[in-house]
Amino acid sequence: MHEIIRQAMELSKAQFEKVEETALINQRKVLDAFIANKIALRHFTPTTGYGYDDVARDTLAAVYKTVFGTEDALVSPLITSGTHALTIALFGLLRPNQTLLCATGNPYDTLNDVIFGDDIGSLKDFGVKCEIVPLKGGLPDISAIKAAIRRVKPSVVMIQRSRGYDMRPALNVAQINQIISLTDKDKTYTLVDNCYGEFVETVEPSEADAIVGSLIKNPGGGIAPTGGYICGSARAIRQIEGRLTAPSIGREVGSYAGEYRPFYQGLFLAPHTTMQSLKTAMLFSQAFTLLGYETLPKPNQNFDDIICSVKFGNKDKLIDFCKTVQSVSPVDSFAVPEPWDMPGYNDQVIMAAGAFVQGASIELSCDAPIRPPYIAYFQGGLTFEHGIIVLEKCLEAIGAK
């Protein structure tokens, strides 16, 4: 093992113990939800056609509701991504001439056209206005958010937990709840983009009206092949379910011809898999800091999502890093990632993602927009051991002694 990795492992011991304790608490919570909902083999059975009385689909939602501590939940293989889940929730909760308030700065790149696009069926096209409260020093500006809520009287306040392509800390549940506490729940829905944050803490942001995420990130445990979830208040889910399918149908339909077992099994594995990803991110943060790179979170800071950002300050170094990560992937290791014009992004993006499930960022992966200061966003890892091997290869590639 490389000496830098040995040092990083030693320096990370306390952090590792903390996330292991969190994983145990979350594993107990998930197991209790399976037991409480009497999960049986019949819940893995496929359905076809309309999917009326799909017990597997409906019970999966009940398990998520229990795990996330919310009044209701929608979980569906028909949701294609986190962006799709967020779009369903936004269109379900907002109406023409209402206002969306983005309380944590600019939304993630793939939501730009969803909110601001011209003549493509965006919120803007339907007369929904949007206000953005910039971050202050990388953190929510509570006084500015409070003032914006008074001024624009938003119908939905959206909170992005993870950093997106921004060198700022992810939010923890306490920070999210502080923003939620500023709203009048009778007049305003609160929506949390929870992607990359599930099972990082022992609680989820269940005070929100809608918690939204992708099943090919943390909660799918590296097993779920597709899908998304929306957990939240009964009143919010009632509005959103009509946009998942149709207002006249709601959650009553939606079949899945593949078996449901991966969705249940993935959720069961999620606390452990998230821990593996966190330990990998922590190790990379320690190692690259020892090499003199700027990382976020910094070593021994709290990780409130599974991402480690590494600032390279150089386009070629960034691209080489992503190529190295790809070369140590279990799938498509022979492929060479290149920057490209990826749908939904304003800059060219490079992605290293040799994953069993295409695009699954709970699997070890790395991506970055090709723009200064050339920051790589490294996340995932089904096993910590794989993370160590990838780090060894990265150190070798940059000639670390």
Disulfide bonds with the S-S distance in Angstrom:
none
